[in-house]
Amino acid sequence: MATILAFAGSNSSTSINFQLVKYTASLVDDREVQLLNMAYFPFPMYSIDHERENEFSNSLVELKNDIGKADGLIISVNEHNGNPSAYFKNLIDWLSRVERKFLQDKTLLLMSTSGGKRGGAGALEIAEKTLVRFGTSEILTFSLPNFNTNFDQHKGIVDEGLARSHQNKVAEFLSKIQA
């Protein structure tokens, strides 16, 4: 059975991007989904000095190994001032130090959401351009604007057009991952 690793690029306990990932993961049938809440994965700010002195934490190596075992990844990046959060950038820095091509041959469904009308599009674009450098075979993207209007915790995406677009991206992503 194919496995999918799903997480948000946010370490906030109230992350709307994690809510979007959780909802997306709930739509996946016939595949095992490992859902990670990154609020429980604190990593120190990357520095070469810290790496030399402390090497790699067990949780970082385990995360890299989980990525390696997964057939695909669902990630939703949050946006801070038009960019992915410092937490997400730091996570990518650490993972790429453990193994440069940590996304080798992985298909990604990369998403973003925000309370604004652009739906984290700036962070999504930057994250896409960054992640392709680490070996991913394909990245499919989806942005959900106006999270507080377009998402209901119990119903999911409530705007019909956005829900259809999201479902199409999920279906396309799943079609690229063997069941």
N, CA and C atoms as an extended XYZ file, in Angstrom:
537
Properties=species:S:1:pos:R:3:atomname:S:1:resname:S:1:resid:I:1 pbc="F F F"
N         0.843       -1.187        0.000 N   MET     1
C         0.000        0.000        0.000 CA  MET     1
C         0.883        1.243        0.000 C   MET     1
N         0.558        2.193       -0.836 N   ALA     2
C         1.308        3.442       -0.915 CA  ALA     2
C         1.117        4.250        0.367 C   ALA     2
N         2.158        4.978        0.736 N   THR     3
C         2.083        5.817        1.920 CA  THR     3
C         2.325        7.273        1.557 C   THR     3
N         1.639        8.135        2.283 N   ILE     4
C         1.741        9.574        2.078 CA  ILE     4
C         2.073       10.213        3.413 C   ILE     4
N         3.045       11.104        3.422 N   LEU     5
C         3.396       11.876        4.599 CA  LEU     5
C         2.781       13.258        4.429 C   LEU     5
N         2.082       13.735        5.453 N   ALA     6
C         1.366       15.006        5.361 CA  ALA     6
C         1.703       15.889        6.561 C   ALA     6
N         2.070       17.132        6.282 N   PHE     7
C         2.352       18.085        7.358 CA  PHE     7
C         2.279       19.510        6.831 C   PHE     7
N         2.175       20.455        7.745 N   ALA     8
C         2.208       21.875        7.395 CA  ALA     8
C         3.598       22.416        7.654 C   ALA     8
N         3.942       23.471        6.984 N   GLY     9
C         5.231       24.122        7.187 CA  GLY     9
C         5.198       25.106        8.335 C   GLY     9
N         4.311       24.876        9.272 N   SER    10
C         4.109       25.768       10.400 CA  SER    10
C         4.256       25.000       11.703 C   SER    10
N         4.832       25.647       12.694 N   ASN    11
C         4.913       25.043       14.019 CA  ASN    11
C         3.922       25.673       14.993 C   ASN    11
N         2.939       26.362       14.472 N   SER    12
C         1.907       26.986       15.302 CA  SER    12
C         0.878       25.949       15.745 C   SER    12
N         0.480       26.009       16.998 N   SER    13
C        -0.529       25.079       17.510 CA  SER    13
C        -1.912       25.375       16.932 C   SER    13
N        -2.097       26.542       16.328 N   THR    14
C        -3.393       26.907       15.735 CA  THR    14
C        -3.279       27.103       14.220 C   THR    14
N        -2.355       26.414       13.595 N   SER    15
C        -2.059       26.601       12.174 CA  SER    15
C        -3.251       26.292       11.265 C   SER    15
N        -3.640       27.266       10.459 N   ILE    16
C        -4.692       27.027        9.467 CA  ILE    16
C        -4.153       26.157        8.334 C   ILE    16
N        -2.864       26.204        8.084 N   ASN    17
C        -2.275       25.329        7.072 CA  ASN    17
C        -2.312       23.882        7.529 C   ASN    17
N        -2.137       23.634        8.821 N   PHE    18
C        -2.281       22.270        9.331 CA  PHE    18
C        -3.730       21.818        9.200 C   PHE    18
N        -4.680       22.718        9.431 N   GLN    19
C        -6.096       22.359        9.247 CA  GLN    19
C        -6.365       21.952        7.801 C   GLN    19
N        -5.779       22.676        6.846 N   LEU    20
C        -5.938       22.337        5.431 CA  LEU    20
C        -5.291       20.982        5.124 C   LEU    20
N        -4.112       20.723        5.668 N   VAL    21
C        -3.440       19.432        5.462 CA  VAL    21
C        -4.273       18.303        6.059 C   VAL    21
N        -4.764       18.511        7.262 N   LYS    22
C        -5.566       17.489        7.946 CA  LYS    22
C        -6.820       17.167        7.131 C   LYS    22
N        -7.487       18.199        6.633 N   TYR    23
C        -8.669       18.004        5.796 CA  TYR    23
C        -8.301       17.246        4.514 C   TYR    23
N        -7.230       17.652        3.867 N   THR    24
C        -6.797       17.006        2.628 CA  THR    24
C        -6.468       15.540        2.884 C   THR    24
N        -5.776       15.267        3.964 N   ALA    25
C        -5.420       13.879        4.311 CA  ALA    25
C        -6.672       13.036        4.545 C   ALA    25
N        -7.728       13.650        5.063 N   SER    26
C        -8.968       12.906        5.328 CA  SER    26
C        -9.668       12.468        4.042 C   SER    26
N        -9.312       13.065        2.919 N   LEU    27
C        -9.920       12.722        1.631 CA  LEU    27
C        -9.224       11.546        0.945 C   LEU    27
N        -8.106       11.108        1.503 N   VAL    28
C        -7.307       10.058        0.877 CA  VAL    28
C        -7.809        8.682        1.304 C   VAL    28
N        -8.182        7.874        0.315 N   ASP    29
C        -8.582        6.487        0.548 CA  ASP    29
C        -7.551        5.564       -0.085 C   ASP    29
N        -7.530        4.339        0.336 N   ASP    30
C        -6.690        3.295       -0.258 CA  ASP    30
C        -5.193        3.558       -0.157 C   ASP    30
N        -4.813        4.457        0.717 N   ARG    31
C        -3.403        4.731        0.949 CA  ARG    31
C        -3.237        5.065        2.425 C   ARG    31
N        -2.107        4.707        2.958 N   GLU    32
C        -1.818        5.029        4.347 CA  GLU    32
C        -1.302        6.460        4.413 C   GLU    32
N        -1.865        7.265        5.317 N   VAL    33
C        -1.428        8.644        5.480 CA  VAL    33
C        -0.848        8.810        6.880 C   VAL    33
N         0.371        9.320        6.935 N   GLN    34
C         1.003        9.659        8.205 CA  GLN    34
C         0.909       11.173        8.341 C   GLN    34
N         0.108       11.634        9.290 N   LEU    35
C        -0.129       13.058        9.503 CA  LEU    35
C         0.750       13.534       10.661 C   LEU    35
N         1.589       14.531       10.400 N   LEU    36
C         2.484       15.076       11.421 CA  LEU    36
C         2.078       16.500       11.772 C   LEU    36
N         1.986       16.777       13.057 N   ASN    37
C         1.751       18.133       13.531 CA  ASN    37
C         3.107       18.710       13.920 C   ASN    37
N         3.614       19.629       13.137 N   MET    38
C         4.962       20.148       13.323 CA  MET    38
C         5.099       20.997       14.585 C   MET    38
N         4.005       21.305       15.261 N   ALA    39
C         4.090       22.004       16.547 CA  ALA    39
C         4.850       21.152       17.566 C   ALA    39
N         4.935       19.848       17.313 N   TYR    40
C         5.642       18.936       18.215 CA  TYR    40
C         7.064       18.627       17.739 C   TYR    40
N         7.543       19.357       16.739 N   PHE    41
C         8.868       19.132       16.183 CA  PHE    41
C         9.693       20.418       16.241 C   PHE    41
N        10.165       20.779       17.428 N   PRO    42
C        11.000       21.990       17.512 CA  PRO    42
C        12.419       21.689       17.035 C   PRO    42
N        12.931       22.522       16.184 N   PHE    43
C        14.300       22.387       15.711 CA  PHE    43
C        15.017       23.706       15.974 C   PHE    43
N        16.252       23.641       16.439 N   PRO    44
C        16.994       24.893       16.639 CA  PRO    44
C        17.242       25.569       15.290 C   PRO    44
N        17.474       26.855       15.321 N   MET    45
C        17.803       27.569       14.102 CA  MET    45
C        19.098       26.991       13.546 C   MET    45
N        19.089       26.698       12.242 N   TYR    46
C        20.246       26.056       11.642 CA  TYR    46
C        21.472       26.965       11.676 C   TYR    46
N        22.592       26.381       12.041 N   SER    47
C        23.898       27.021       11.856 CA  SER    47
C        24.922       25.901       11.719 C   SER    47
N        25.949       26.140       10.956 N   ILE    48
C        26.998       25.150       10.753 CA  ILE    48
C        27.676       24.821       12.082 C   ILE    48
N        27.781       25.811       12.960 N   ASP    49
C        28.386       25.570       14.274 CA  ASP    49
C        27.543       24.604       15.092 C   ASP    49
N        26.236       24.816       15.081 N   HIS    50
C        25.334       23.914       15.819 CA  HIS    50
C        25.406       22.502       15.241 C   HIS    50
N        25.456       22.416       13.931 N   GLU    51
C        25.554       21.094       13.295 CA  GLU    51
C        26.846       20.391       13.704 C   GLU    51
N        27.969       21.102       13.685 N   ARG    52
C        29.259       20.503       14.061 CA  ARG    52
C        29.269       20.034       15.513 C   ARG    52
N        28.699       20.847       16.388 N   GLU    53
C        28.730       20.542       17.822 CA  GLU    53
C        27.725       19.463       18.221 C   GLU    53
N        26.558       19.452       17.581 N   ASN    54
C        25.470       18.584       18.035 CA  ASN    54
C        25.037       17.538       17.024 C   ASN    54
N        25.532       17.643       15.793 N   GLU    55
C        25.127       16.767       14.690 CA  GLU    55
C        23.617       16.885       14.475 C   GLU    55
N        22.978       15.797       14.047 N   PHE    56
C        21.558       15.840       13.711 CA  PHE    56
C        20.736       15.190       14.813 C   PHE    56
N        19.629       15.827       15.190 N   SER    57
C        18.765       15.273       16.236 CA  SER    57
C        18.072       14.012       15.725 C   SER    57
N        17.693       13.148       16.655 N   ASN    58
C        16.973       11.928       16.290 CA  ASN    58
C        15.674       12.254       15.567 C   ASN    58
N        14.954       13.291       16.028 N   SER    59
C        13.682       13.624       15.388 CA  SER    59
C        13.877       14.105       13.957 C   SER    59
N        14.968       14.791       13.683 N   LEU    60
C        15.261       15.240       12.315 CA  LEU    60
C        15.569       14.044       11.415 C   LEU    60
N        16.394       13.131       11.889 N   VAL    61
C        16.743       11.937       11.110 CA  VAL    61
C        15.498       11.080       10.885 C   VAL    61
N        14.654       10.951       11.913 N   GLU    62
C        13.411       10.184       11.757 CA  GLU    62
C        12.497       10.830       10.726 C   GLU    62
N        12.399       12.158       10.741 N   LEU    63
C        11.581       12.860        9.750 CA  LEU    63
C        12.131       12.626        8.350 C   LEU    63
N        13.430       12.743        8.184 N   LYS    64
C        14.054       12.486        6.879 CA  LYS    64
C        13.783       11.059        6.418 C   LYS    64
N        13.859       10.101        7.342 N   ASN    65
C        13.573        8.702        7.011 CA  ASN    65
C        12.102        8.502        6.651 C   ASN    65
N        11.202        9.180        7.360 N   ASP    66
C         9.770        9.094        7.029 CA  ASP    66
C         9.509        9.653        5.635 C   ASP    66
N        10.174       10.740        5.288 N   ILE    67
C        10.049       11.307        3.942 CA  ILE    67
C        10.564       10.298        2.919 C   ILE    67
N        11.680        9.662        3.223 N   GLY    68
C        12.265        8.684        2.312 CA  GLY    68
C        11.367        7.476        2.071 C   GLY    68
N        10.631        7.056        3.086 N   LYS    69
C         9.737        5.894        2.970 CA  LYS    69
C         8.427        6.227        2.265 C   LYS    69
N         8.029        7.495        2.288 N   ALA    70
C         6.741        7.898        1.714 CA  ALA    70
C         6.785        7.867        0.190 C   ALA    70
N         5.647        7.533       -0.398 N   ASP    71
C         5.522        7.570       -1.853 CA  ASP    71
C         5.192        8.973       -2.342 C   ASP    71
N         4.620        9.788       -1.480 N   GLY    72
C         4.272       11.160       -1.825 CA  GLY    72
C         4.104       11.977       -0.562 C   GLY    72
N         4.109       13.296       -0.719 N   LEU    73
C         3.965       14.194        0.421 CA  LEU    73
C         2.879       15.225        0.141 C   LEU    73
N         2.134       15.535        1.193 N   ILE    74
C         1.181       16.644        1.188 CA  ILE    74
C         1.734       17.659        2.181 C   ILE    74
N         2.033       18.860        1.687 N   ILE    75
C         2.604       19.912        2.528 CA  ILE    75
C         1.832       21.197        2.264 C   ILE    75
N         1.513       21.921        3.325 N   SER    76
C         0.920       23.243        3.164 CA  SER    76
C         1.800       24.254        3.881 C   SER    76
N         2.267       25.245        3.133 N   VAL    77
C         3.178       26.242        3.692 CA  VAL    77
C         2.419       27.492        4.111 C   VAL    77
N         2.803       28.002        5.262 N   ASN    78
C         2.225       29.253        5.723 CA  ASN    78
C         3.061       30.407        5.203 C   ASN    78
N         2.495       31.596        5.309 N   GLU    79
C         3.158       32.769        4.742 CA  GLU    79
C         3.368       33.818        5.817 C   GLU    79
N         4.600       34.312        5.893 N   HIS    80
C         4.941       35.441        6.754 CA  HIS    80
C         5.541       36.514        5.866 C   HIS    80
N         4.834       37.614        5.718 N   ASN    81
C         5.324       38.737        4.908 CA  ASN    81
C         5.689       38.323        3.486 C   ASN    81
N         4.847       37.486        2.878 N   GLY    82
C         5.029       37.093        1.488 CA  GLY    82
C         6.000       35.950        1.279 C   GLY    82
N         6.572       35.414        2.339 N   ASN    83
C         7.554       34.333        2.248 CA  ASN    83
C         7.114       33.147        3.102 C   ASN    83
N         7.675       31.967        2.844 N   PRO    84
C         7.432       30.860        3.766 CA  PRO    84
C         7.971       31.239        5.144 C   PRO    84
N         7.394       30.670        6.171 N   SER    85
C         7.815       30.990        7.534 CA  SER    85
C         9.270       30.620        7.775 C   SER    85
N         9.863       31.260        8.757 N   ALA    86
C        11.238       30.933        9.154 CA  ALA    86
C        11.319       29.479        9.599 C   ALA    86
N        10.259       28.980       10.243 N   TYR    87
C        10.252       27.577       10.671 CA  TYR    87
C        10.396       26.647        9.468 C   TYR    87
N         9.620       26.885        8.402 N   PHE    88
C         9.679       26.018        7.225 CA  PHE    88
C        11.048       26.106        6.551 C   PHE    88
N        11.563       27.310        6.392 N   LYS    89
C        12.892       27.495        5.797 CA  LYS    89
C        13.937       26.759        6.627 C   LYS    89
N        13.860       26.872        7.932 N   ASN    90
C        14.798       26.200        8.827 CA  ASN    90
C        14.687       24.681        8.704 C   ASN    90
N        13.472       24.175        8.605 N   LEU    91
C        13.252       22.738        8.437 CA  LEU    91
C        13.912       22.237        7.152 C   LEU    91
N        13.724       22.971        6.070 N   ILE    92
C        14.321       22.602        4.783 CA  ILE    92
C        15.853       22.665        4.877 C   ILE    92
N        16.377       23.679        5.554 N   ASP    93
C        17.829       23.782        5.728 CA  ASP    93
C        18.366       22.551        6.453 C   ASP    93
N        17.725       22.154        7.532 N   TRP    94
C        18.182       20.983        8.287 CA  TRP    94
C        18.073       19.712        7.449 C   TRP    94
N        16.924       19.501        6.822 N   LEU    95
C        16.733       18.270        6.035 CA  LEU    95
C        17.751       18.165        4.909 C   LEU    95
N        18.035       19.277        4.265 N   SER    96
C        18.982       19.244        3.150 CA  SER    96
C        20.412       18.997        3.625 C   SER    96
N        20.702       19.259        4.877 N   ARG    97
C        22.018       18.953        5.437 CA  ARG    97
C        22.139       17.460        5.755 C   ARG    97
N        21.039       16.837        6.164 N   VAL    98
C        21.068       15.397        6.432 CA  VAL    98
C        21.253       14.649        5.118 C   VAL    98
N        20.487       15.065        4.108 N   GLU    99
C        20.595       14.460        2.770 CA  GLU    99
C        20.133       15.480        1.737 C   GLU    99
N        21.020       15.886        0.879 N   ARG   100
C        20.731       16.948       -0.098 CA  ARG   100
C        19.472       16.656       -0.919 C   ARG   100
N        19.329       15.466       -1.422 N   LYS   101
C        18.179       15.103       -2.260 CA  LYS   101
C        17.136       14.364       -1.419 C   LYS   101
N        16.748       14.953       -0.294 N   PHE   102
C        15.818       14.298        0.623 CA  PHE   102
C        14.423       14.096        0.024 C   PHE   102
N        14.130       14.746       -1.080 N   LEU   103
C        12.843       14.562       -1.769 CA  LEU   103
C        12.987       13.754       -3.056 C   LEU   103
N        14.075       13.027       -3.192 N   GLN   104
C        14.365       12.304       -4.425 CA  GLN   104
C        13.175       11.467       -4.891 C   GLN   104
N        12.719       11.745       -6.119 N   ASP   105
C        11.644       11.001       -6.788 CA  ASP   105
C        10.296       11.057       -6.065 C   ASP   105
N        10.080       12.047       -5.225 N   LYS   106
C         8.806       12.182       -4.510 CA  LYS   106
C         7.872       13.106       -5.287 C   LYS   106
N         6.595       12.744       -5.286 N   THR   107
C         5.558       13.623       -5.811 CA  THR   107
C         4.991       14.401       -4.629 C   THR   107
N         4.839       15.716       -4.813 N   LEU   108
C         4.334       16.575       -3.745 CA  LEU   108
C         3.035       17.243       -4.161 C   LEU   108
N         2.112       17.282       -3.216 N   LEU   109
C         0.969       18.177       -3.325 CA  LEU   109
C         1.303       19.315       -2.370 C   LEU   109
N         1.682       20.448       -2.930 N   LEU   110
C         2.117       21.608       -2.162 CA  LEU   110
C         0.986       22.625       -2.141 C   LEU   110
N         0.564       22.973       -0.940 N   MET   111
C        -0.574       23.881       -0.786 CA  MET   111
C        -0.178       25.058        0.098 C   MET   111
N        -1.065       26.038        0.124 N   SER   112
C        -0.935       27.159        1.051 CA  SER   112
C        -2.314       27.742        1.281 C   SER   112
N        -2.460       28.384        2.413 N   THR   113
C        -3.673       29.142        2.697 CA  THR   113
C        -3.306       30.294        3.610 C   THR   113
N        -4.166       31.288        3.615 N   SER   114
C        -4.009       32.425        4.523 CA  SER   114
C        -5.375       33.081        4.670 C   SER   114
N        -5.443       34.026        5.571 N   GLY   115
C        -6.686       34.759        5.751 CA  GLY   115
C        -6.941       35.774        4.648 C   GLY   115
N        -5.964       36.002        3.809 N   GLY   116
C        -6.070       37.002        2.749 CA  GLY   116
C        -6.491       36.440        1.414 C   GLY   116
N        -6.715       37.347        0.468 N   LYS   117
C        -7.239       36.950       -0.836 CA  LYS   117
C        -6.221       36.249       -1.723 C   LYS   117
N        -4.916       36.313       -1.383 N   ARG   118
C        -3.906       35.628       -2.187 CA  ARG   118
C        -3.652       34.208       -1.694 C   ARG   118
N        -4.136       33.862       -0.517 N   GLY   119
C        -4.040       32.490       -0.026 CA  GLY   119
C        -2.625       31.986        0.167 C   GLY   119
N        -1.712       32.865        0.514 N   GLY   120
C        -0.328       32.446        0.711 CA  GLY   120
C         0.404       32.180       -0.592 C   GLY   120
N        -0.064       32.764       -1.680 N   ALA   121
C         0.519       32.495       -3.005 CA  ALA   121
C         2.008       32.829       -3.079 C   ALA   121
N         2.447       33.870       -2.381 N   GLY   122
C         3.865       34.223       -2.393 CA  GLY   122
C         4.714       33.126       -1.780 C   GLY   122
N         4.293       32.627       -0.632 N   ALA   123
C         5.020       31.538        0.033 CA  ALA   123
C         4.968       30.273       -0.806 C   ALA   123
N         3.840       30.008       -1.422 N   LEU   124
C         3.676       28.815       -2.257 CA  LEU   124
C         4.655       28.842       -3.435 C   LEU   124
N         4.756       29.975       -4.085 N   GLU   125
C         5.655       30.113       -5.234 CA  GLU   125
C         7.114       29.925       -4.821 C   GLU   125
N         7.504       30.539       -3.720 N   ILE   126
C         8.886       30.411       -3.245 CA  ILE   126
C         9.174       28.977       -2.819 C   ILE   126
N         8.241       28.369       -2.090 N   ALA   127
C         8.436       26.988       -1.636 CA  ALA   127
C         8.562       26.031       -2.817 C   ALA   127
N         7.749       26.238       -3.835 N   GLU   128
C         7.822       25.378       -5.018 CA  GLU   128
C         9.195       25.480       -5.681 C   GLU   128
N         9.676       26.701       -5.856 N   LYS   129
C        10.983       26.904       -6.491 CA  LYS   129
C        12.119       26.357       -5.633 C   LYS   129
N        11.942       26.363       -4.339 N   THR   130
C        12.962       25.847       -3.433 CA  THR   130
C        12.959       24.327       -3.398 C   THR   130
N        11.793       23.724       -3.241 N   LEU   131
C        11.707       22.271       -3.052 CA  LEU   131
C        12.121       21.475       -4.274 C   LEU   131
N        11.950       22.030       -5.463 N   VAL   132
C        12.326       21.315       -6.681 CA  VAL   132
C        13.836       21.023       -6.702 C   VAL   132
N        14.598       21.804       -5.983 N   ARG   133
C        16.055       21.628       -5.955 CA  ARG   133
C        16.496       20.407       -5.153 C   ARG   133
N        15.567       19.780       -4.432 N   PHE   134
C        15.930       18.668       -3.561 CA  PHE   134
C        15.458       17.321       -4.097 C   PHE   134
N        15.201       17.266       -5.408 N   GLY   135
C        14.998       15.981       -6.072 CA  GLY   135
C        13.565       15.550       -6.321 C   GLY   135
N        12.593       16.351       -5.992 N   THR   136
C        11.204       15.948       -6.209 CA  THR   136
C        10.939       15.683       -7.682 C   THR   136
N        10.113       14.679       -7.946 N   SER   137
C         9.808       14.350       -9.335 CA  SER   137
C         8.725       15.264       -9.900 C   SER   137
N         7.808       15.696       -9.048 N   GLU   138
C         6.723       16.564       -9.522 CA  GLU   138
C         6.088       17.273       -8.341 C   GLU   138
N         5.694       18.533       -8.567 N   ILE   139
C         4.998       19.310       -7.550 CA  ILE   139
C         3.697       19.822       -8.147 C   ILE   139
N         2.590       19.462       -7.518 N   LEU   140
C         1.272       19.987       -7.860 CA  LEU   140
C         0.918       21.023       -6.800 C   LEU   140
N         0.297       22.139       -7.188 N   THR   141
C         0.040       23.203       -6.217 CA  THR   141
C        -1.442       23.553       -6.119 C   THR   141
N        -1.800       24.032       -4.928 N   PHE   142
C        -3.153       24.519       -4.668 CA  PHE   142
C        -3.063       25.601       -3.602 C   PHE   142
N        -3.770       26.704       -3.844 N   SER   143
C        -3.823       27.805       -2.884 CA  SER   143
C        -5.280       28.060       -2.500 C   SER   143
N        -5.528       28.182       -1.201 N   LEU   144
C        -6.875       28.478       -0.693 CA  LEU   144
C        -6.891       29.884       -0.114 C   LEU   144
N        -7.515       30.838       -0.818 N   PRO   145
C        -7.588       32.208       -0.301 CA  PRO   145
C        -8.664       32.336        0.781 C   PRO   145
N        -8.575       33.410        1.527 N   ASN   146
C        -9.610       33.762        2.506 CA  ASN   146
C       -10.048       32.563        3.347 C   ASN   146
N        -9.097       31.967        4.042 N   PHE   147
C        -9.351       30.742        4.801 CA  PHE   147
C       -10.589       30.849        5.682 C   PHE   147
N       -10.726       31.936        6.410 N   ASN   148
C       -11.832       32.056        7.372 CA  ASN   148
C       -13.208       32.089        6.702 C   ASN   148
N       -13.263       32.477        5.450 N   THR   149
C       -14.513       32.488        4.688 CA  THR   149
C       -14.716       31.187        3.924 C   THR   149
N       -13.649       30.624        3.398 N   ASN   150
C       -13.742       29.484        2.480 CA  ASN   150
C       -13.533       28.117        3.117 C   ASN   150
N       -13.310       28.076        4.431 N   PHE   151
C       -13.067       26.787        5.083 CA  PHE   151
C       -13.888       26.690        6.354 C   PHE   151
N       -14.520       25.546        6.525 N   ASP   152
C       -15.268       25.236        7.742 CA  ASP   152
C       -14.635       23.987        8.356 C   ASP   152
N       -14.356       24.046        9.642 N   GLN   153
C       -13.663       22.945       10.313 CA  GLN   153
C       -14.387       21.608       10.149 C   GLN   153
N       -15.707       21.634       10.036 N   HIS   154
C       -16.491       20.390        9.925 CA  HIS   154
C       -16.817       20.016        8.484 C   HIS   154
N       -16.923       21.015        7.617 N   LYS   155
C       -17.308       20.756        6.224 CA  LYS   155
C       -16.129       20.776        5.256 C   LYS   155
N       -15.034       21.402        5.639 N   GLY   156
C       -13.897       21.547        4.734 CA  GLY   156
C       -14.023       22.805        3.899 C   GLY   156
N       -13.616       22.720        2.644 N   ILE   157
C       -13.666       23.868        1.739 CA  ILE   157
C       -15.114       24.075        1.310 C   ILE   157
N       -15.664       25.241        1.609 N   VAL   158
C       -17.088       25.483        1.376 CA  VAL   158
C       -17.393       26.175        0.053 C   VAL   158
N       -16.456       26.884       -0.519 N   ASP   159
C       -16.659       27.495       -1.830 CA  ASP   159
C       -16.626       26.377       -2.877 C   ASP   159
N       -17.680       26.252       -3.671 N   GLU   160
C       -17.798       25.133       -4.618 CA  GLU   160
C       -16.671       25.090       -5.641 C   GLU   160
N       -16.328       26.221       -6.198 N   GLY   161
C       -15.267       26.248       -7.200 CA  GLY   161
C       -13.916       25.875       -6.613 C   GLY   161
N       -13.612       26.409       -5.441 N   LEU   162
C       -12.353       26.079       -4.781 CA  LEU   162
C       -12.338       24.613       -4.333 C   LEU   162
N       -13.468       24.125       -3.861 N   ALA   163
C       -13.553       22.717       -3.448 CA  ALA   163
C       -13.306       21.795       -4.639 C   ALA   163
N       -13.874       22.133       -5.775 N   ARG   164
C       -13.688       21.333       -6.992 CA  ARG   164
C       -12.223       21.367       -7.444 C   ARG   164
N       -11.630       22.552       -7.416 N   SER   165
C       -10.221       22.698       -7.788 CA  SER   165
C        -9.330       21.879       -6.852 C   SER   165
N        -9.620       21.933       -5.567 N   HIS   166
C        -8.859       21.166       -4.577 CA  HIS   166
C        -9.025       19.668       -4.816 C   HIS   166
N       -10.249       19.228       -5.026 N   GLN   167
C       -10.509       17.801       -5.278 CA  GLN   167
C        -9.773       17.334       -6.535 C   GLN   167
N        -9.746       18.162       -7.571 N   ASN   168
C        -9.034       17.803       -8.801 CA  ASN   168
C        -7.528       17.658       -8.547 C   ASN   168
N        -6.963       18.566       -7.759 N   LYS   169
C        -5.527       18.480       -7.444 CA  LYS   169
C        -5.230       17.235       -6.614 C   LYS   169
N        -6.093       16.937       -5.645 N   VAL   170
C        -5.908       15.745       -4.822 CA  VAL   170
C        -5.988       14.497       -5.700 C   VAL   170
N        -6.969       14.451       -6.586 N   ALA   171
C        -7.124       13.293       -7.479 CA  ALA   171
C        -5.913       13.145       -8.400 C   ALA   171
N        -5.424       14.258       -8.934 N   GLU   172
C        -4.247       14.210       -9.803 CA  GLU   172
C        -3.027       13.725       -9.024 C   GLU   172
N        -2.849       14.233       -7.817 N   PHE   173
C        -1.751       13.812       -6.945 CA  PHE   173
C        -1.833       12.305       -6.679 C   PHE   173
N        -3.007       11.834       -6.296 N   LEU   174
C        -3.175       10.401       -5.977 CA  LEU   174
C        -2.960        9.510       -7.203 C   LEU   174
N        -3.306       10.022       -8.368 N   SER   175
C        -3.120        9.225       -9.585 CA  SER   175
C        -1.632        8.993       -9.876 C   SER   175
N        -0.777        9.828       -9.328 N   LYS   176
C         0.656        9.707       -9.557 CA  LYS   176
C         1.344        8.840       -8.496 C   LYS   176
N         0.556        8.443       -7.493 N   ILE   177
C         1.097        7.628       -6.403 CA  ILE   177
C         0.431        6.259       -6.469 C   ILE   177
N         1.210        5.237       -6.533 N   GLN   178
C         0.646        3.892       -6.666 CA  GLN   178
C        -0.158        3.535       -5.426 C   GLN   178
N        -1.310        2.910       -5.641 N   ALA   179
C        -2.171        2.497       -4.516 CA  ALA   179
C        -1.650        1.245       -3.875 C   ALA   179
